[in-house]
Amino acid sequence: MATFTSSLPDDLLEDLSKMAKELKMPKNKILEKALKIYLEQLDKAAYLKSYRKMANDPDILALAEEGMADYFKQLEDLEAE
């Protein structure tokens, strides 16, 4: 595991210390979990942005509609059996 050194505002470090005592957990573990959650949220936001961008792309829309037609046909075929 790599070591990372950083500075934090005093009030934030104080809140972190209080929470670490409350949770009986090392500060670095709290920071690790918080950073992991934050990075996951950034990934989700990037995916959302790309989906929104694709929603306005006529080629992507046509491809999706074509795929839905195929899926609907498969469902109809299953019902016919």
N, CA, C and O of each residue as an XYZ file, in Angstrom:
324
protein
N       0.853     -1.168      0.000
C       0.000      0.000      0.000
C       0.902      1.236      0.000
O       1.877      1.305      0.748
N       0.571      2.186     -0.828
C       1.352      3.414     -0.936
C       0.977      4.395      0.181
O      -0.124      4.340      0.728
N       1.900      5.278      0.502
C       1.656      6.320      1.495
C       1.356      7.616      0.783
O       1.992      7.958     -0.214
N       0.379      8.334      1.307
C      -0.052      9.601      0.730
C      -0.118     10.620      1.848
O      -0.710     10.361      2.895
N       0.485     11.774      1.633
C       0.478     12.835      2.625
C      -0.267     14.035      2.068
O      -0.081     14.418      0.913
N      -1.125     14.631      2.915
C      -1.915     15.768      2.464
C      -2.186     16.695      3.636
O      -1.972     16.338      4.794
N      -2.657     17.881      3.318
C      -3.057     18.847      4.339
C      -4.565     19.000      4.304
O      -5.184     18.927      3.243
N      -5.149     19.213      5.474
C      -6.586     19.439      5.580
C      -6.819     20.689      6.426
O      -6.007     21.010      7.293
N      -7.910     21.386      6.182
C      -8.251     22.516      7.047
C      -8.430     22.021      8.493
O      -8.881     20.899      8.723
N      -8.080     22.854      9.433
C      -8.128     22.465     10.850
C      -9.501     21.957     11.276
O      -9.606     20.948     11.973
N     -10.554     22.658     10.856
C     -11.896     22.239     11.278
C     -12.267     20.869     10.716
O     -12.918     20.075     11.394
N     -11.858     20.593      9.491
C     -12.144     19.297      8.885
C     -11.361     18.188      9.593
O     -11.894     17.105      9.837
N     -10.130     18.455      9.912
C      -9.309     17.475     10.622
C      -9.876     17.208     12.019
O      -9.848     16.077     12.503
N     -10.382     18.248     12.651
C     -10.999     18.092     13.975
C     -12.256     17.216     13.866
O     -12.467     16.321     14.685
N     -13.087     17.481     12.852
C     -14.283     16.652     12.641
C     -13.899     15.199     12.358
O     -14.541     14.271     12.849
N     -12.862     15.016     11.574
C     -12.389     13.671     11.259
C     -11.918     12.960     12.522
O     -12.225     11.787     12.729
N     -11.185     13.657     13.351
C     -10.687     13.064     14.605
C     -11.840     12.666     15.517
O     -11.823     11.587     16.109
N     -12.836     13.530     15.630
C     -14.007     13.221     16.468
C     -14.730     11.988     15.939
O     -15.108     11.099     16.702
N     -14.914     11.948     14.629
C     -15.620     10.816     14.034
C     -14.820      9.528     14.205
O     -15.396      8.469     14.452
N     -13.511      9.611     14.077
C     -12.664      8.427     14.252
C     -12.806      7.875     15.669
O     -12.879      6.661     15.861
N     -12.845      8.757     16.650
C     -13.023      8.315     18.035
C     -14.408      7.711     18.226
O     -14.564      6.674     18.871
N     -15.411      8.375     17.653
C     -16.786      7.905     17.785
C     -16.958      6.515     17.178
O     -17.590      5.641     17.771
N     -16.398      6.326     16.006
C     -16.525      5.060     15.290
C     -15.475      4.029     15.691
O     -15.523      2.871     15.276
N     -14.527      4.479     16.506
C     -13.400      3.614     16.902
C     -12.733      3.034     15.660
O     -12.538      1.827     15.521
N     -12.396      3.958     14.768
C     -11.834      3.585     13.477
C     -10.683      4.549     13.168
O     -10.787      5.736     13.476
N      -9.600      4.073     12.573
C      -8.500      4.977     12.222
C      -8.947      6.029     11.191
O      -9.784      5.766     10.328
N      -8.371      7.201     11.313
C      -8.709      8.289     10.389
C      -8.445      7.901      8.943
O      -9.224      8.247      8.054
N      -7.356      7.188      8.702
C      -7.041      6.828      7.322
C      -8.102      5.903      6.721
O      -8.354      5.958      5.517
N      -8.726      5.055      7.543
C      -9.779      4.169      7.034
C     -11.029      4.973      6.692
O     -11.694      4.690      5.695
N     -11.350      5.966      7.505
C     -12.493      6.829      7.204
C     -12.248      7.578      5.904
O     -13.127      7.650      5.045
N     -11.056      8.131      5.764
C     -10.716      8.849      4.534
C     -10.741      7.917      3.325
O     -11.211      8.298      2.253
N     -10.239      6.705      3.499
C     -10.229      5.730      2.403
C     -11.652      5.418      1.942
O     -11.944      5.417      0.746
N     -12.535      5.154      2.913
C     -13.929      4.845      2.556
C     -14.616      6.051      1.924
O     -15.347      5.906      0.944
N     -14.388      7.233      2.476
C     -15.018      8.445      1.952
C     -14.538      8.730      0.526
O     -15.333      9.088     -0.342
N     -13.249      8.568      0.297
C     -12.708      8.809     -1.040
C     -13.240      7.793     -2.042
O     -13.535      8.136     -3.187
N     -13.359      6.551     -1.611
C     -13.894      5.515     -2.501
C     -15.332      5.858     -2.906
O     -15.685      5.760     -4.081
N     -16.154      6.256     -1.943
C     -17.539      6.639     -2.228
C     -17.574      7.839     -3.163
O     -18.354      7.865     -4.115
N     -16.738      8.824     -2.898
C     -16.712     10.027     -3.730
C     -16.311      9.702     -5.169
O     -16.920     10.207     -6.112
N     -15.300      8.871     -5.339
C     -14.857      8.499     -6.685
C     -15.931      7.694     -7.423
O     -16.102      7.842     -8.633
N     -16.648      6.848     -6.693
C     -17.762      6.116     -7.308
C     -18.843      7.082     -7.782
O     -19.423      6.890     -8.851
N     -19.115      8.119     -6.992
C     -20.115      9.117     -7.376
C     -19.662      9.886     -8.622
O     -20.479     10.210     -9.484
N     -18.377     10.173     -8.714
C     -17.856     10.837     -9.915
C     -18.030      9.950    -11.144
O     -18.387     10.436    -12.218
N     -17.778      8.648    -10.988
C     -17.978      7.705    -12.099
C     -19.440      7.680    -12.525
O     -19.751      7.710    -13.716
N     -20.332      7.626    -11.543
C     -21.765      7.614    -11.857
C     -22.173      8.888    -12.584
O     -22.966      8.847    -13.524
N     -21.632     10.014    -12.147
C     -21.951     11.287    -12.800
C     -21.437     11.303    -14.240
O     -22.097     11.839    -15.129
N     -20.274     10.723    -14.468
C     -19.727     10.657    -15.828
C     -20.595      9.764    -16.714
O     -20.859     10.098    -17.869
N     -21.040      8.624    -16.168
C     -21.931      7.748    -16.938
C     -23.228      8.474    -17.270
O     -23.705      8.420    -18.404
N     -23.795      9.151    -16.279
C     -25.038      9.877    -16.489
C     -24.875     10.934    -17.577
O     -25.742     11.098    -18.434
N     -23.760     11.642    -17.531
C     -23.494     12.660    -18.544
C     -23.404     12.027    -19.938
O     -23.932     12.574    -20.906
N     -22.739     10.883    -20.032
C     -22.608     10.234    -21.341
C     -23.952      9.717    -21.836
O     -24.233      9.777    -23.033
N     -24.793      9.206    -20.923
C     -26.120      8.744    -21.335
C     -26.985      9.908    -21.803
O     -27.726      9.794    -22.779
N     -26.881     11.018    -21.102
C     -27.643     12.195    -21.523
C     -27.187     12.673    -22.899
O     -27.998     13.081    -23.730
N     -25.885     12.615    -23.121
C     -25.350     13.015    -24.418
C     -25.851     12.072    -25.513
O     -26.218     12.510    -26.603
N     -25.861     10.772    -25.210
C     -26.318      9.788    -26.194
C     -27.814      9.925    -26.468
O     -28.273      9.601    -27.563
N     -28.574     10.402    -25.488
C     -30.021     10.526    -25.661
C     -30.373     11.484    -26.788
O     -31.454     11.394    -27.370
N     -29.468     12.393    -27.093
C     -29.706     13.356    -28.164
C     -29.020     12.978    -29.473
O     -29.058     13.738    -30.441
N     -28.400     11.812    -29.501
C     -27.699     11.356    -30.698
C     -28.655     10.521    -31.550
O     -29.067      9.442    -31.124
N     -29.015     10.997    -32.746
C     -29.988     10.275    -33.564
C     -29.542      8.861    -33.942
O     -30.377      7.963    -34.048
N     -28.248      8.651    -34.143
C     -27.762      7.311    -34.491
C     -27.936      6.339    -33.327
O     -28.344      5.195    -33.524
N     -27.630      6.793    -32.130
C     -27.786      5.949    -30.941
C     -29.261      5.652    -30.706
O     -29.627      4.523    -30.377
N     -30.102      6.659    -30.874
C     -31.545      6.454    -30.705
C     -32.076      5.421    -31.695
O     -32.858      4.546    -31.324
N     -31.654      5.522    -32.937
C     -32.093      4.563    -33.958
C     -31.631      3.153    -33.605
O     -32.387      2.193    -33.755
N     -30.407      3.030    -33.143
C     -29.870      1.733    -32.746
C     -30.665      1.149    -31.584
O     -30.977     -0.042    -31.579
N     -30.990      1.979    -30.607
C     -31.762      1.517    -29.451
C     -33.161      1.094    -29.868
O     -33.664      0.066    -29.414
N     -33.788      1.879    -30.726
C     -35.134      1.532    -31.187
C     -35.127      0.235    -31.977
O     -36.045     -0.575    -31.856
N     -34.105      0.039    -32.777
C     -33.983     -1.202    -33.543
C     -33.839     -2.381    -32.592
O     -34.454     -3.428    -32.794
N     -33.035     -2.211    -31.567
C     -32.850     -3.270    -30.574
C     -34.139     -3.578    -29.834
O     -34.414     -4.741    -29.540
N     -34.931     -2.569    -29.529
C     -36.200     -2.777    -28.832
C     -37.177     -3.538    -29.717
O     -37.935     -4.377    -29.229
N     -37.164     -3.253    -31.007
C     -38.047     -3.971    -31.931
C     -37.690     -5.459    -31.945
O     -38.576     -6.313    -31.922
N     -36.410     -5.763    -31.982
C     -35.969     -7.163    -31.946
C     -36.388     -7.839    -30.646
O     -36.851     -8.980    -30.652
N     -36.224     -7.136    -29.543
C     -36.586     -7.671    -28.229
C     -38.095     -7.927    -28.165
O     -38.526     -8.965    -27.662
N     -38.889     -6.994    -28.666
C     -40.339     -7.142    -28.674
C     -40.748     -8.360    -29.512
O     -41.654     -9.102    -29.133
N     -40.085     -8.556    -30.634
C     -40.371     -9.717    -31.499
C     -40.059    -11.019    -30.770
O     -40.814    -11.986    -30.870
N     -38.957    -11.045    -30.041
C     -38.607    -12.243    -29.279
C     -39.672    -12.548    -28.224
O     -40.030    -13.708    -28.016
N     -40.177    -11.504    -27.560
C     -41.239    -11.706    -26.581
C     -42.499    -12.255    -27.234
O     -43.147    -13.152    -26.693
N     -42.842    -11.716    -28.390
C     -44.027    -12.215    -29.115
C     -43.837    -13.671    -29.501
O     -44.772    -14.465    -29.399
N     -42.640    -14.031    -29.944
C     -42.360    -15.425    -30.320
C     -42.484    -16.353    -29.119
O     -42.966    -17.478    -29.250
N     -42.059    -15.895    -27.965
C     -42.152    -16.716    -26.743
C     -43.617    -16.910    -26.345
O     -44.004    -17.989    -25.897
N     -44.413    -15.881    -26.507
C     -45.837    -15.986    -26.155
C     -46.549    -16.936    -27.096
O     -47.504    -17.600    -26.692
N     -46.108    -17.016    -28.343
C     -46.753    -17.862    -29.345
C     -46.487    -19.347    -29.082
O     -47.243    -20.202    -29.545
N     -45.436    -19.652    -28.355
C     -45.075    -21.052    -28.116
C     -46.001    -21.724    -27.149
O     -45.827    -22.905    -26.846
